[in-house]
Amino acid sequence: MFQRKASTPSPQVASEWRPCPSVPAAFTLVELLVVIAIIGTLLSLLLPAVQAVREAARQVKCANNLKQLGLGALSLEAAHKSFPTGGWGYWWVGDADRGFQREQPGSWLFSLLPFIEETQTYSLTSDGQPDVLTPQQKSGANKLVKRPISIFHCPSRRPATLYAKPTDGTFVAHNADSNSTDDNFCVRADYAANLGVELNVSHSTGPCSLSDAESCGWFDTSAFLGVVYLRSEVRARNISDGLTKTYLFGERYINPDHYSTGMLGSDNESAFAGHDNDNARTCWFNADDPSQNLVPMQDTPGVDEWKRFGSAHRNGAFFVFCDGSVRMIGYDISPATHFALGNRADGLSECLP
């Protein structure tokens, strides 16, 4: 049986066969410009959204900071029967041996340290002798004012780090060393206590010594009517308007030109210094002169405000109330409402939101 052989192309035919060459694709100049324009448009739409998301996250962190401070204050009130005291004045810092009420010279932020998981920082100032300023206590206090605390700062404004004192002075406190080469730096905070409705926020440097504290002519604070102020001892039961209707702490106004310079008189002390406009603000209201109403205000370059609450946020400032709840208060709040929220005993609680 015969088999047919497979035919093969002749060498001449095989050598003449070639694949079709591919032509590489290319953009024209017009197409390239269109693509670049589209990418630019998408980025212009995306960046504001990204920034908005970041600011929202920063606001959540800021509100949580105040929440933690508020819960710490409630724990302190439960343990020691009063909210943290405001301290003696800006030439004193905290002393761990002098308790949590009016004999404590340091700020309310200092008193909160054991209740916000900062016991080690608080203990730096302890020497076991509340009535003597020993070298150990002064050295510890100097270390204290160099310890940044993250929840003391709003992330929309500035980080937790050391900040400069004014160029014409250094950190000063009666109960702390001031001989270190880095005494022109100290820690700060972005939150202030609600002292109430008194117009004058800062009154004195405090006594010159521990012994002078007994006979010191302390400023009359009966008109403050807030919760934390000079030598305050306010209990929860003293807040007759209700814990949910009274400010405890809030964000404080700072001129953004001086977030880090220390050149403002309202932002030049340590976070642990006693009662001062660095750590206490007012809700002052004057029905006859609206220009004096101190409602919260957004941080504004070139504008110094030493007495009011405020924030770096665009839409308002966060406050923690005496029950531990946190709310943002808009800059458009009624001055009368703001005044009432700052007053612990004005009888207007039923009129408030």
C-alpha positions in Angstrom: 0.0 0.0 0.0 1.4 3.4 -1.0 1.5 6.3 1.4 1.4 10.0 0.2 4.4 12.0 1.4 3.7 15.4 3.1 4.5 18.2 0.8 7.0 20.8 1.9 7.3 24.3 0.7 10.1 24.9 -1.6 13.1 26.7 -0.2 12.4 29.6 -2.4 8.8 30.0 -1.1 9.9 29.6 2.6 12.6 32.2 2.4 10.1 34.7 1.0 7.6 34.5 3.9 7.9 37.2 6.6 5.7 38.1 9.6 3.9 41.5 9.4 5.9 44.0 11.5 3.9 45.7 14.4 3.7 49.4 14.5 4.3 50.9 18.0 1.4 53.0 19.4 2.3 56.6 20.4 0.6 59.6 22.0 0.2 62.8 20.1 1.1 66.0 21.8 -2.6 66.9 22.1 -3.5 63.6 23.7 -0.6 64.0 26.2 -1.8 67.4 27.2 -5.4 66.2 27.7 -4.2 63.3 29.9 -2.1 65.8 32.0 -5.1 68.1 32.3 -7.4 65.2 33.5 -4.8 64.1 36.1 -4.5 67.7 37.4 -8.3 68.0 37.7 -8.5 64.7 39.6 -5.8 65.8 42.0 -7.4 69.1 42.6 -10.6 67.3 43.5 -8.8 64.7 45.6 -6.5 66.8 47.7 -9.2 68.8 49.5 -11.0 65.5 50.3 -7.8 64.1 51.7 -7.2 67.2 53.8 -10.8 67.1 55.0 -10.4 63.5 56.1 -7.1 64.3 57.9 -8.7 67.2 59.7 -11.7 65.0 60.7 -9.2 62.5 62.2 -7.4 65.3 64.0 -10.8 66.6 65.4 -11.6 63.1 66.7 -8.2 63.0 68.5 -8.7 66.4 70.0 -12.2 65.5 71.3 -10.7 62.2 72.7 -8.0 64.2 74.5 -10.6 66.3 76.2 -12.6 63.2 77.0 -9.6 61.7 78.8 -9.0 64.9 80.7 -12.7 65.0 81.7 -12.8 61.4 82.9 -9.6 62.1 84.9 -11.2 65.1 86.6 -14.3 63.0 87.5 -12.0 60.3 88.9 -10.2 62.9 91.0 -13.5 64.4 92.2 -14.7 60.9 93.3 -11.4 60.2 95.1 -10.8 63.6 96.7 -14.3 65.2 96.8 -13.6 68.1 94.5 -12.6 68.9 90.9 -8.9 69.7 90.4 -7.8 73.1 91.8 -6.4 75.8 89.6 -3.3 76.4 91.7 -1.6 79.5 93.2 -0.3 81.5 90.3 2.2 81.4 87.5 5.4 81.4 89.6 4.5 78.0 91.0 4.4 74.5 89.5 3.0 71.3 90.9 4.1 69.6 94.1 3.0 66.0 94.5 3.3 66.2 98.3 0.7 68.9 98.6 -2.5 67.1 97.6 -5.2 68.0 95.1 -7.1 70.9 96.7 -6.3 74.6 97.5 -2.9 73.8 99.1 -1.7 72.5 95.7 0.3 75.3 93.9 0.4 73.7 90.5 -2.1 73.7 87.7 -5.2 71.5 87.2 -3.2 69.7 84.5 -0.7 68.7 87.1 -3.3 67.4 89.5 -4.8 65.2 86.7 -1.5 63.4 86.0 -2.1 60.4 88.3 -5.6 60.0 86.7 -4.5 60.0 83.1 -1.7 57.3 83.5 1.1 59.8 84.1 1.9 58.9 87.8 5.6 58.7 87.1 5.6 62.2 85.7 3.6 63.4 88.7 6.0 61.8 91.2 9.0 63.7 89.8 8.1 66.5 92.3 7.8 64.3 95.4 10.3 64.5 98.2 8.0 63.5 101.0 8.2 67.0 102.6 5.2 69.2 101.6 6.3 72.2 103.7 9.9 72.3 102.6 11.3 73.1 99.2 14.2 70.7 99.1 16.8 70.5 96.3 15.3 67.1 95.3 11.9 68.7 94.9 13.2 71.6 92.9 15.2 69.4 90.6 12.2 67.1 90.0 10.0 70.1 89.2 12.5 71.3 86.6 12.3 67.8 85.0 8.5 68.0 85.2 8.3 71.1 83.0 10.4 69.4 80.3 8.0 66.4 80.0 5.6 66.8 77.0 2.2 65.1 77.4 0.5 64.1 74.1 -3.1 64.5 75.3 -2.4 68.1 76.3 -2.3 69.2 72.6 -4.8 69.5 69.8 -3.2 67.9 66.7 -4.7 70.5 64.4 -2.6 73.1 66.2 0.8 71.8 67.3 2.6 68.6 68.5 3.5 67.6 72.0 7.1 68.9 72.4 9.1 71.6 74.2 8.3 75.2 73.4 10.3 78.4 73.8 10.0 80.8 76.6 10.2 84.5 75.6 13.7 85.6 74.4 13.9 88.1 77.2 13.3 85.5 80.0 13.5 81.9 81.1 11.3 79.5 83.0 10.8 80.8 86.5 9.1 79.1 89.5 9.6 79.4 93.3 9.6 75.6 93.7 11.7 74.6 90.8 15.3 74.9 89.7 16.0 77.5 87.0 19.7 76.9 86.5 19.6 74.4 83.6 21.0 75.5 80.2 17.6 74.6 78.6 15.4 76.7 80.9 14.2 78.7 78.0 12.1 75.7 76.9 9.1 74.1 78.7 5.9 72.1 78.0 2.6 73.7 77.1 -1.0 72.7 76.7 -3.8 73.7 74.3 -6.6 73.3 76.8 -7.9 75.6 79.5 -10.2 75.3 82.5 -13.5 77.0 82.8 -13.0 79.6 85.5 -16.5 81.0 85.0 -17.7 84.5 84.2 -15.1 86.8 85.7 -13.4 89.2 83.2 -10.0 89.2 84.8 -8.3 85.9 84.2 -4.8 86.3 85.7 -4.4 87.9 89.1 -1.1 87.2 90.7 2.1 85.3 90.7 1.1 83.7 94.0 2.9 83.9 97.3 6.7 84.2 97.5 7.2 81.2 99.7 5.3 78.3 101.2 5.2 80.0 104.6 3.7 83.1 102.9 0.9 81.1 101.5 -0.8 81.0 104.9 -1.0 84.8 105.2 -1.1 85.7 101.5 -3.8 88.2 100.5 -5.5 86.0 98.0 -7.7 87.5 95.3 -11.4 87.1 96.0 -12.6 84.5 93.6 -16.3 84.4 94.7 -17.3 86.0 91.4 -15.7 83.4 89.2 -18.6 80.8 89.3 -16.8 78.3 87.1 -15.3 75.0 88.1 -11.5 75.4 88.1 -9.7 78.6 89.1 -7.3 80.1 91.7 -7.3 77.8 94.7 -10.7 76.4 93.8 -12.3 73.5 95.6 -15.5 73.0 93.6 -17.4 69.8 94.2 -19.9 68.1 91.9 -22.7 69.0 94.2 -21.8 72.7 93.9 -22.7 72.7 90.2 -26.4 73.4 90.7 -27.1 73.9 87.0 -26.2 70.3 86.3 -23.0 68.5 85.2 -24.3 68.2 81.7 -24.9 71.9 81.4 -21.6 73.3 82.6 -18.2 73.5 80.9 -15.3 71.9 82.6 -12.4 72.3 80.2 -12.2 73.5 76.6 -9.8 74.5 73.8 -8.2 77.9 74.3 -7.6 80.6 71.7 -4.0 81.2 70.6 -2.6 83.5 67.9 -1.2 81.1 65.3 1.7 83.5 64.7 3.0 82.5 68.1 2.3 78.7 68.4 5.9 78.1 69.1 7.5 81.4 70.0 6.5 81.9 73.6 6.1 85.6 72.9 2.5 85.8 73.9 1.7 86.6 77.6 -1.1 84.1 77.3 1.1 81.2 76.0 4.4 81.6 77.8 4.2 79.5 80.9 4.6 75.8 81.6 1.5 73.6 81.4 2.1 72.8 85.1 2.2 76.4 86.3 -0.6 77.6 88.7 -3.6 79.6 87.8 -3.0 81.9 84.8 -4.5 82.8 81.5 -2.3 80.1 80.0 -4.5 77.5 81.6 -7.8 79.2 82.5 -10.3 81.1 80.3 -13.6 83.0 80.9 -17.1 83.1 79.4 -17.6 86.8 80.1 -20.8 88.4 78.7 -21.8 92.0 78.6 -25.3 92.7 77.4 -24.7 96.4 77.2 -21.5 96.1 75.1 -21.4 93.2 72.7 -17.8 93.9 71.7 -16.8 92.6 75.1 -18.5 89.2 74.7 -15.9 86.5 74.9 -17.4 83.7 72.8 -15.0 81.1 71.4 -13.0 82.2 68.4 -11.0 80.5 65.6 -7.3 81.0 65.8 -6.6 84.0 63.6 -3.1 85.3 62.5 -2.3 88.7 63.9 -5.0 88.6 66.6 -4.2 88.2 70.3 -6.9 87.1 72.6 -5.8 86.3 76.1 -9.1 85.5 77.9 -11.4 83.5 75.6 -11.7 79.9 74.5 -11.0 79.1 70.9 -9.5 76.6 68.5 -7.6 75.9 65.3 -10.7 74.0 63.9 -12.7 75.7 61.2 -16.2 74.9 62.6 -15.9 75.4 66.4 -14.1 74.5 69.6 -14.4 71.3 71.7 -15.5 71.4 75.3 -15.8 68.7 77.9 -18.6 69.2 80.3 -18.7 68.3 84.0 -20.3 64.9 83.3 -17.4 63.9 81.0 -19.3 64.4 77.7 -17.6 66.2 74.9 -19.3 68.6 72.4 -18.1 71.0 69.8 -19.4 74.5 70.4 -19.7 76.6 67.3 -18.2 80.1 67.0 -21.7 81.4 66.4 -23.0 80.4 69.8 -25.1 83.0 71.5 -23.0 85.0 74.0 -25.7 84.6 76.6 -25.8 80.8 76.2 -22.0 80.6 76.3 -22.1 82.7 79.5 -24.7 80.3 81.0 -22.6 77.2 80.1 -19.6 78.8 81.9 -21.6 79.6 85.1 -22.2 76.6 87.4 -25.0 78.2 89.3 -27.0 80.7 87.2 -30.2 78.8 87.2 -30.5 78.8 83.4 -29.9 75.1 82.8 -33.4 74.5 81.5 -32.9 77.1 78.8 -29.8 75.4 77.3 -29.5 72.8 74.6 
